Amino acid sequence: MELYKPTHVVLLSSPGLGHLIPVIELGKRFALHHNFKVTVLAVTSQTSHAEAQILNSAVTPSLCHVIDIPSPDLIVTGLLHQNDRMVTRLCVMMREAKPAIKSILSKITPRPSALIVDIFGAEAIPLARDLKIRNYVYVASHAWFLALLLYSPVLDEKIEGEYVDHKEPLKIPGCSSVRPEDVVDQMLDRNNREYKEYLGVGKGIPQSDGVLVNTWEELQRKDLEALREGGLLSRELNMKIPVYGVGPLVRQPEMKMSSLTESVVTWLDKQPSESVVYVSFGSGGTMSFEQMTELGWGLELSERRFVWVVRAPIEGAADAAFFTTGSGVGDEVAKHLPEGALNALTRMLWDYVITVREYVFEAPGTPLFSRLGGGHMETR
């Protein structure tokens, strides 16, 4: 009698909470709703306390098996420079992890039925194909972002000069146009290495056997239809792979709250419906001291209740804390706030937004405005 062989899905995550958590949540969905065996390959930065915390606490072994693939110091090896931006770093990290990924895929048992990678893991698709493993890309963002990402190599050929210098919206077949000033951060400087890496990501995704997007039909039917075979965008790209809306995938709050989380949730429960603004710049988003000052006083002068995720200011790129999330301390942040601002704030969340965010999302008093990393805006 032939023994039952469970479907074994391997998911590959690039470094960063914004990639690791969505991949883990997708894995949980496969395990709980489809009874799949799930293995998560997590390429980690080794510099983020919060990243390590998630790996150690967020996954129940009975649901997902996690294999940590540490990333070497690529600056020491000369493959990265100190001023290289986030997407460049992610792409190089994932590229250098390919030998380890291939080794695991070839030896792991039971043999994987499918490999699902996040957008920065697309270079692992040929590895899966060589091993005769079905391969898919999971886009934790939305379908319109995916459309822009896939169409960017075409825009690169059609448009001269910087995108932000154009006065007309950038047209995407079958989808809403993008204003030049609203392009993702990676498209702001076409001479930067990060832009070239970004284009490579867009070119790699259509090589897969299919795409999973964290959205749903009722929300983005127009964009999903454009992306699917026969749609305007898929015809333009000659893309003939299925695109599945698998959302919304949202991390469920942990049963046990920290005292800080509990105090914020208790306060939120006492507020009138839709009266609180939630402000967050994502797991790695930062601001300069001047920007923090402006935002702090702007929130106070708005006379609206708010919850603000605050980190110590950093001069430089907006995603400067992407690889060091969780290393900040509340008292360190407080000293950077404008004089008197701390007393004016209704409530502040310090670091570890991930441990609090899910409760905030569920609170009826909170219309959400969350500026996430990578130049995308999330609202609810």
C-alpha positions as CSV (number, residue, x, y, z in Angstrom):
1,M,0.0,0.0,0.0
2,E,1.4,3.4,-1.0
3,L,2.0,5.6,2.0
4,Y,0.4,9.1,2.2
5,K,2.9,11.8,1.2
6,P,1.9,15.3,2.4
7,T,2.2,18.2,0.0
8,H,5.5,19.9,1.0
9,V,5.8,23.6,0.3
10,V,9.1,25.5,0.8
11,L,8.8,29.3,1.2
12,L,11.8,31.5,0.7
13,S,12.1,34.9,2.5
14,S,14.5,37.7,2.0
15,P,15.8,39.7,5.0
16,G,13.6,42.2,6.8
17,L,10.4,42.0,8.8
18,G,8.3,43.2,5.9
19,H,9.3,40.1,4.0
20,L,9.7,37.5,6.7
21,I,6.4,38.1,8.5
22,P,4.2,37.9,5.3
23,V,6.0,34.7,4.2
24,I,5.5,33.1,7.6
25,E,1.8,34.1,7.5
26,L,1.4,32.5,4.1
27,G,3.1,29.4,5.5
28,K,0.6,29.3,8.4
29,R,-2.3,29.6,5.9
30,F,-1.0,26.6,3.9
31,A,-0.5,24.5,7.1
32,L,-3.8,25.4,8.8
33,H,-6.2,25.5,5.8
34,H,-4.6,23.0,3.5
35,N,-2.7,20.6,5.8
36,F,0.5,21.2,3.9
37,K,3.9,20.5,5.4
38,V,5.7,23.9,5.3
39,T,9.3,24.8,5.5
40,V,10.4,28.4,5.6
41,L,13.9,29.3,4.3
42,A,14.8,32.6,6.0
43,V,17.8,34.5,4.6
44,T,18.5,36.8,7.6
45,S,20.6,39.9,8.0
46,Q,22.1,38.9,11.4
47,T,21.8,42.6,12.4
48,S,18.1,42.9,13.3
49,H,17.0,42.0,16.9
50,A,13.3,42.1,15.8
51,E,14.0,39.7,12.9
52,A,15.6,37.2,15.3
53,Q,12.8,37.7,17.7
54,I,10.2,36.8,15.1
55,L,12.2,33.7,14.0
56,N,12.4,32.5,17.7
57,S,8.8,33.2,18.7
58,A,6.4,33.6,15.8
59,V,6.4,30.1,14.4
60,T,5.0,27.0,16.1
61,P,7.2,24.0,15.0
62,S,4.0,22.0,14.3
63,L,3.0,24.6,11.7
64,C,6.2,25.6,10.0
65,H,9.8,24.4,10.1
66,V,12.2,27.3,9.8
67,I,15.7,27.1,8.4
68,D,17.9,30.2,9.0
69,I,20.3,31.0,6.2
70,P,22.6,33.7,7.7
71,S,23.9,36.3,5.3
72,P,27.6,37.0,5.3
73,D,29.0,40.5,5.7
74,L,29.0,41.5,2.1
75,I,30.7,44.8,2.6
76,V,33.8,43.1,4.0
77,T,33.8,40.8,0.9
78,G,33.5,43.8,-1.4
79,L,30.2,42.8,-3.0
80,L,28.4,45.7,-1.3
81,H,29.5,49.3,-0.5
82,Q,28.5,51.1,2.6
83,N,26.3,53.5,0.7
84,D,24.4,50.9,-1.3
85,R,20.6,51.1,-0.8
86,M,18.2,48.7,0.6
87,V,17.1,46.9,-2.7
88,T,20.7,46.6,-3.8
89,R,21.6,45.0,-0.5
90,L,18.6,42.6,-0.6
91,C,19.3,41.5,-4.1
92,V,23.0,40.8,-3.4
93,M,22.2,39.0,-0.2
94,M,19.7,36.7,-2.0
95,R,22.1,36.2,-4.9
96,E,24.9,35.1,-2.5
97,A,22.5,32.7,-0.7
98,K,21.7,30.7,-3.8
99,P,24.3,27.9,-3.2
100,A,22.8,27.3,0.3
101,I,19.3,27.4,-1.1
102,K,20.1,24.9,-3.8
103,S,21.8,22.6,-1.3
104,I,18.7,22.6,1.0
105,L,16.2,22.1,-1.8
106,S,18.2,19.2,-3.2
107,K,18.4,17.4,0.2
108,I,15.3,18.3,2.1
109,T,12.6,15.6,2.6
110,P,10.0,15.0,1.7
111,R,10.8,16.3,-1.8
112,P,9.2,19.8,-2.1
113,S,6.1,20.0,-4.2
114,A,6.6,23.7,-4.8
115,L,9.0,26.6,-4.0
116,I,7.4,30.0,-3.3
117,V,9.8,33.0,-3.1
118,D,9.2,36.6,-2.2
119,I,10.0,39.2,-4.9
120,F,13.7,39.4,-4.0
121,G,14.1,35.6,-4.2
122,A,13.2,35.4,-7.9
123,E,16.8,34.5,-8.8
124,A,16.1,31.2,-7.1
125,I,13.5,30.3,-9.7
126,P,16.0,28.6,-12.0
127,L,17.3,26.5,-9.1
128,A,13.8,25.1,-8.6
129,R,13.4,24.6,-12.3
130,D,16.7,22.6,-12.5
131,L,15.4,20.4,-9.6
132,K,12.0,19.9,-11.3
133,I,10.2,21.8,-8.6
134,R,7.2,24.0,-9.3
135,N,8.0,27.6,-8.5
136,Y,5.9,30.7,-7.6
137,V,6.5,34.3,-6.5
138,Y,4.6,35.7,-3.5
139,V,4.0,39.4,-3.7
140,A,3.1,40.6,-0.2
141,S,2.1,44.0,-1.5
142,H,-0.8,44.7,-3.8
143,A,-1.6,44.1,-7.5
144,W,-1.1,47.6,-8.6
145,F,2.5,47.6,-7.2
146,L,3.1,44.3,-9.0
147,A,1.8,45.8,-12.2
148,L,4.3,48.7,-11.9
149,L,7.1,46.4,-11.0
150,L,6.5,44.1,-14.0
151,Y,6.0,47.0,-16.4
152,S,9.1,49.0,-15.2
153,P,11.5,47.3,-17.7
154,V,9.2,48.5,-20.5
155,L,9.0,52.0,-19.1
156,D,12.8,51.9,-18.9
157,E,13.0,51.4,-22.7
158,K,10.2,53.8,-23.6
159,I,11.0,56.8,-21.4
160,E,14.1,59.0,-21.5
161,G,15.4,61.0,-18.5
162,E,14.2,60.8,-14.9
163,Y,10.6,59.7,-14.4
164,V,10.0,62.5,-11.9
165,D,10.8,65.1,-14.6
166,H,7.9,64.0,-16.8
167,K,4.7,65.9,-16.6
168,E,2.3,63.2,-17.9
169,P,1.3,60.1,-15.8
170,L,3.1,56.9,-16.6
171,K,0.5,54.6,-18.2
172,I,0.3,50.9,-17.3
173,P,-1.9,48.8,-19.8
174,G,-5.2,47.9,-18.1
175,C,-4.3,49.5,-14.8
176,S,-4.4,53.0,-13.3
177,S,-1.6,55.3,-14.3
178,V,1.1,56.4,-11.9
179,R,2.0,60.0,-11.4
180,P,5.7,60.6,-11.9
181,E,6.1,61.9,-8.4
182,D,4.4,58.7,-7.0
183,V,6.8,56.2,-8.4
184,V,8.5,53.8,-5.9
185,D,11.8,55.0,-4.4
186,Q,13.9,52.7,-6.6
187,M,12.7,54.6,-9.7
188,L,13.8,58.0,-8.5
189,D,17.4,57.8,-9.7
190,R,17.9,55.8,-12.9
191,N,21.7,56.0,-12.6
192,N,21.8,54.3,-9.2
193,R,22.6,50.6,-8.9
194,E,19.4,50.0,-7.0
195,Y,17.3,50.9,-10.0
196,K,19.1,48.3,-12.1
197,E,18.5,45.7,-9.4
198,Y,14.8,46.7,-9.2
199,L,14.4,46.2,-13.0
200,G,16.0,42.8,-12.6
201,V,13.4,41.8,-10.0
202,G,10.6,42.9,-12.5
203,K,12.2,40.8,-15.2
204,G,12.6,37.7,-13.0
205,I,9.0,37.3,-11.8
206,P,7.5,36.3,-15.2
207,Q,9.9,33.4,-15.4
208,S,8.0,31.6,-12.6
209,D,5.1,29.2,-12.8
210,G,2.7,31.7,-11.2
211,V,2.3,34.6,-8.9
212,L,0.5,34.9,-5.5
213,V,-0.6,38.4,-4.6
214,N,-1.8,39.6,-1.2
215,T,-5.0,41.1,-2.5
216,W,-8.5,39.9,-3.4
217,E,-10.9,40.2,-6.4
218,E,-13.3,42.7,-4.9
219,L,-10.5,45.1,-4.0
220,Q,-8.4,45.0,-7.2
221,R,-10.3,43.2,-9.9
222,K,-9.2,45.6,-12.6
223,D,-5.5,45.2,-11.9
224,L,-5.7,41.4,-11.5
225,E,-7.6,41.0,-14.8
226,A,-4.9,43.1,-16.5
227,L,-2.2,40.9,-15.1
228,R,-3.8,37.6,-16.0
229,E,-3.4,35.8,-19.3
230,G,-5.3,37.6,-22.0
231,G,-5.3,40.9,-20.0
232,L,-3.9,44.1,-21.5
233,L,-0.8,44.1,-19.3
234,S,0.0,40.4,-19.7
235,R,-0.3,40.7,-23.5
236,E,2.1,43.7,-23.5
237,L,4.6,41.6,-21.5
238,N,3.8,38.4,-23.2
239,M,3.3,36.9,-19.8
240,K,1.4,33.6,-19.7
241,I,1.4,32.6,-16.1
242,P,-1.5,32.5,-13.6
243,V,-1.9,35.3,-11.1
244,Y,-3.8,34.4,-7.9
245,G,-5.3,36.8,-5.4
246,V,-4.7,35.1,-2.0
247,G,-5.4,37.9,0.4
248,P,-6.0,39.5,2.7
249,L,-3.2,37.8,4.6
250,V,-2.9,39.7,8.0
251,R,-0.8,38.6,10.9
252,Q,-3.0,37.6,13.8
253,P,-2.3,39.2,17.2
254,E,-0.5,37.1,19.8
255,M,-2.7,35.9,22.7
256,K,-0.4,37.3,25.3
257,M,0.2,41.1,25.2
258,S,3.1,43.0,26.6
259,S,2.3,45.7,29.2
260,L,3.1,48.4,26.6
261,T,0.8,46.8,24.0
262,E,-1.9,46.3,26.6
263,S,-1.8,49.9,27.7
264,V,-2.1,51.2,24.1
265,V,-5.0,48.8,23.3
266,T,-6.8,49.7,26.5
267,W,-6.5,53.4,25.6
268,L,-7.7,52.7,22.0
269,D,-10.8,50.9,23.3
270,K,-11.8,54.0,25.1
271,Q,-11.7,56.3,22.1
272,P,-14.6,57.2,19.8
273,S,-15.0,55.2,16.6
274,E,-12.6,56.3,13.8
275,S,-11.1,59.0,15.9
276,V,-7.4,57.8,16.1
277,V,-4.8,58.2,13.4
278,Y,-2.1,55.5,13.3
279,V,1.3,56.6,12.0
280,S,4.0,54.2,11.1
281,F,6.9,54.2,8.6
282,G,7.2,50.4,8.4
283,S,9.7,48.0,10.0
284,G,12.7,49.9,8.7
285,G,11.5,53.4,8.0
286,T,13.2,56.4,9.6
287,M,13.2,60.1,9.6
288,S,15.7,62.9,10.3
289,F,15.5,65.0,13.4
290,E,13.9,67.8,11.4
291,Q,11.3,65.6,9.9
292,M,10.5,64.1,13.3
293,T,10.0,67.6,14.7
294,E,7.7,68.6,11.9
295,L,5.6,65.5,12.1
296,G,5.4,65.6,15.9
297,W,4.2,69.2,16.0
298,G,1.9,68.6,13.0
299,L,0.2,65.7,14.8
300,E,-0.2,67.8,17.9
301,L,-1.6,70.8,16.0
302,S,-4.0,68.6,14.2
303,E,-5.8,68.1,17.5
304,R,-6.5,64.5,16.6
305,R,-5.9,61.5,18.7
306,F,-3.0,59.4,17.4
307,V,-0.7,56.5,17.9
308,W,2.8,57.1,16.5
309,V,5.5,54.5,16.1
310,V,8.7,56.4,16.8
311,R,12.3,55.5,16.3
312,A,15.5,57.5,16.9
313,P,16.2,59.8,13.9
314,I,18.7,58.8,11.3
315,E,20.1,61.1,8.6
316,G,20.1,59.6,5.2
317,A,17.8,57.1,3.3
318,A,14.3,56.7,4.6
319,D,14.8,53.0,4.9
320,A,18.1,53.3,6.8
321,A,16.9,51.1,9.8
322,F,15.7,48.3,7.6
323,F,18.5,45.9,8.6
324,T,18.7,47.0,12.3
325,T,15.0,46.9,13.3
326,G,14.5,46.3,17.0
327,S,17.8,47.7,18.3
328,G,16.3,51.0,19.4
329,V,15.2,51.8,23.0
330,G,12.3,54.0,24.0
331,D,14.4,56.3,26.2
332,E,16.9,56.8,23.4
333,V,14.0,57.9,21.2
334,A,12.5,60.3,23.8
335,K,15.7,62.5,23.9
336,H,15.3,63.2,20.2
337,L,11.7,64.5,20.4
338,P,11.0,68.3,20.3
339,E,11.1,70.0,23.7
340,G,7.7,69.4,25.3
341,A,6.5,67.1,22.6
342,L,6.4,64.0,24.8
343,N,3.9,65.5,27.1
344,A,1.8,66.6,24.2
345,L,1.5,63.1,22.7
346,T,-1.6,61.2,23.5
347,R,0.3,57.9,23.2
348,M,3.5,56.8,21.6
349,L,4.7,53.4,20.5
350,W,8.4,52.9,20.6
351,D,10.1,50.1,18.7
352,Y,8.7,46.7,18.0
353,V,5.7,48.0,16.0
354,I,5.1,44.4,14.9
355,T,4.1,43.3,18.4
356,V,1.5,46.1,18.6
357,R,0.3,46.7,15.1
358,E,-2.2,43.9,14.8
359,Y,-4.1,45.1,17.9
360,V,-4.2,48.6,16.6
361,F,-5.5,47.3,13.2
362,E,-8.5,45.7,14.9
363,A,-9.4,48.6,17.1
364,P,-12.7,50.3,16.0
365,G,-11.3,53.7,16.9
366,T,-8.5,53.6,14.3
367,P,-8.7,54.7,10.7
368,L,-5.3,53.5,9.5
369,F,-2.7,55.5,7.7
370,S,0.6,53.6,7.6
371,R,3.5,54.7,5.4
372,L,5.4,51.4,4.7
373,G,8.9,50.8,3.6
374,G,9.8,50.7,-0.1
375,G,7.7,53.7,-1.1
376,H,4.3,52.2,-0.8
377,M,1.3,53.6,1.1
378,E,-1.1,51.4,3.0
379,T,-4.4,52.8,4.2
380,R,-7.5,51.2,5.6
